[in-house]
């Protein structure tokens, strides 16, 4: 099973080497990486730019802080514990509720306070951070997913990733955790990737482990009937977050909270390429379309850019060009 | 073009790559053509180990033995010489212009054996290409009658049938060939003795004012023993000279001829002994490593010819490994950028490959798998102990060392000395591998561990095969310029934006949409 280079080229698929050189190295200056590699800084930056994020319950900076962990967690029934410098969803522990002495994960697994403390200690020691550097443990408020998504996700909240290129939203997908992915929203761990049309967020195609699927593998929910509320709002958050960081090629990960609406979870300066499989479309034609825009467009407000992106990257337009280009 | 400066960047990259390649290849060619370092290990280059065995009977008085040593010639250069001679004082000296080995002892009696060994590098030039040795002074012979007349007659006939000293020599040899001899030739040979034919012809040539001498040479043939020096006739004409084999040679004239005594003079002189006998045995070895040669040649090198061989042997050995690292790095680049293999730790496979070089491949693979497997088991238990990161990795290091010690002792006990080689593994790297694999297992599951473990080992094996390839070793060690070429290649790879081989599989679900 393989696809020819010619076909990939015709589809405009961007490969790893191409991404690394022409997108990441070209548009993401190294010195800006800490802004997105440190979730604490990202949160701060986001709030400065009027982008909502899940509420911060607290941050643990030293092993000493862990002594009072039990008291600190006491008032919170559910929370998410994360490494500030983690990547790829590593080290994220989600506690949905607590019962007696135990903390319950979304899948019902029981954890004692010592298990939580060990996890926090590992985070501080740098187990999940890039290069094993000492890290900070952040504890966030639990996100309450829209009930409409209940059937779409196992043990986790579906998040929406939008690739933003030079300030313009380029491609989007929803990531649905599965039993195989252990509640994590990482595609390479087995989460489902649901490609979303940039125009209105309607489903285009869905994949798991880089293979096409139609239904959620665990719940059997029909993936093609998913509707995303607040669609342009989501795209705007992504565009605004990109502006805040100054990075030219990022993946903005967002969730929709039942009560608070769209929230920015984290930013990624090295977003993966599986989004192309989920959308059955390559990034290259869209990158070219953005590059052709006159310089003034890049100075427009986030709302204007989102509107423009929907207009020029809207489904019919590009696919048409793609077809004529490939034939 | 997604970025305005892309074109400029590309251009400067290609310029640097071009420059590096030119520089590297230039240096390599300079070394090849000026210093004669071969492109291929052992191609055309042989080292001859020749042993001269001197046997004689001593008479119980002071003994001095002088043996002509071979000197550098166009086709051969002397790399190394030594002598074995129990009880004798041995010195290498010049007697007149002749390099000589001289043995001496206050008193010796009975049968004596002396050895002289020399290592000669056969250059890739035509073995008969003689170096310019000055003609020896003329020694005009005086014959009594009727031999003087006979010699004149023979010479007169030969001169009339020839044009120059060399053709005259050939003509004389022709006339003295057994079966073709006329009366005069037979007469001359009868008085001189059949074995002295070269001397006779040399004398006849000298009587006509042509410098000539009997010289001694060896036909070199691998594995021959008890060989005698062959008397040869050397004739000069101005600065030119030619060597003529005398009558039917028993050995193949295609074999390289080495002149032991390239001009007139003694070969062996024994004072205080009798019944001396000189014989030779020889062995040929192809050079796999030009380094030995170059260092013993004591090349006087200019800055362009700069090479590792200028360093002491021990440092050279270190560089032999260091200079292979770029090859390993190149393999990693190829497999990651063009193929898309995932490895645990970017250059860990190269270090593992270096360990494989020490242990041999199969032993290394088994050892690596054993250590990592046992390390992973112990490490998975350790993860319950809730240790801080630095302490945990330190603990893993000690565990790995213990495992290695255990396997070494165990394999030694059961008689597998191969197992001792496990100590060649870089322990810190192994510990990090265990730690990383263990975290990977917890976070991504065993599949990812298998994928990355396989990728790492495959890369290590490919790097090992590349780094143990004799040609690669030869080139990397002897042509430092090629390091620039490797650098240029890696830079080119670093700017490759095409698809990786494994991406063709990864994106294969898009096949249906390609049309």
Interface residues (C-beta under 8 A of the other chain):
Chain A: X1 X2 X3 X4 X5 X7 X8 X10 X11 X13 X15 X16 X17 X18 X21 X22 X23 X26 X27 X63 X90 X114 X118 X121 X122 X125 X126 X127 X132 X188 X189 X207 X210 X211 X212 X276 X277 X280 X287 X288 X291 X326
Chain B: X1 X2 X3 X6 X337 X340 X386 X388 X389 X390 X439 X443 X444 X445 X495 X496 X497 X498 X499 X500 X503 X504 X505 X506 X507 X508 X509 X510 X511 X513 X514 X515
